[in-house]
Amino acid sequence: MDFSLWAFSGRPFARTLADARWAADRGLRGLWLADHLMANTPDDTSACDPISECWTALAAIAALVPRIELVSHVSPTTWHHPVVLLKRVIEVDQISEGRAVLGLGAGWQVNQHAAYGIPLPPPRERVDRFEECIEVISRLRTGERITFDGKHIQLRDAIVSPTPRATLPLLVGTNGPRMLRITARFADRWNTWGQPGQVGPRSAALTEACEREGRDPGGIRRSAQALVRLTTDPAERDAFLEEHGGRGFAGSAEELIDAFGRYAEAGIDEFGIHTIAFSDDPDRRHDELDRFADEVLDRVATKAQR
């Protein structure tokens, strides 16, 4: 199993850059960055907390940090026009010499749509638009010249140049049955939240969707994330689990290694470590991340090589 770092985009860019450099130095696969216009709130009100613009930040990191993949986690098709988005992603791909990954989602966060006057239609219509967007992107990324007359997207004799340096990977973050079918049809990667017991049935559903679409299930790389805390203190573990519920897990190094083994058994190829589960102080956060890498991630890699 590979590991990537999901950097919290509510911190100043200098901290995100430091996180990216840490990930590259520790041999992680990639850096994930959420694509939001504002932070989420429990009551859907507007948030005033600062938040990085995803593809601008990834472009800067592409020029400054080597090796790691640069992943939007994920870019909503509610406000991104597919051609404009693809052009931005290809620029990051060019800067990084082929390390960009375009993560896509149908859009969900109420407050940012409401605050900025961006329509957030019912789920069915959102998925309709998403399907048109990912089809357009999947075709244009190859250099194909297309005319497309959809309900939401209309293109005439459209072509994108330059094209990505190699095949630009398309990642879809979803759990829904229809979205899984779209993933099976167009995507190269899939992502989901959850603990091993939650992820396994979703991965199996993706396999079934691939089989219905005539797609080799092994052709889609699968990733997951949860909030993770390394601790041997029962009180700290219980407090972490109470705070994060089904979105996280905590335990000793041995317990976490066992959990990652269960992700692998569920078909997961890559796991995203979210920095929000670590200290907000930059020096302390990287000390905590180093300990996590030394005691857990490196041992998972060693175990996999046996």
Summary of the structure (lengths in Angstrom):
residues: 306
radius of gyration: 19.1
end to end distance: 13.0
largest distance: 61.6
contacts: 994
relative contact order: 0.12
helix: 48%
strand: 19%
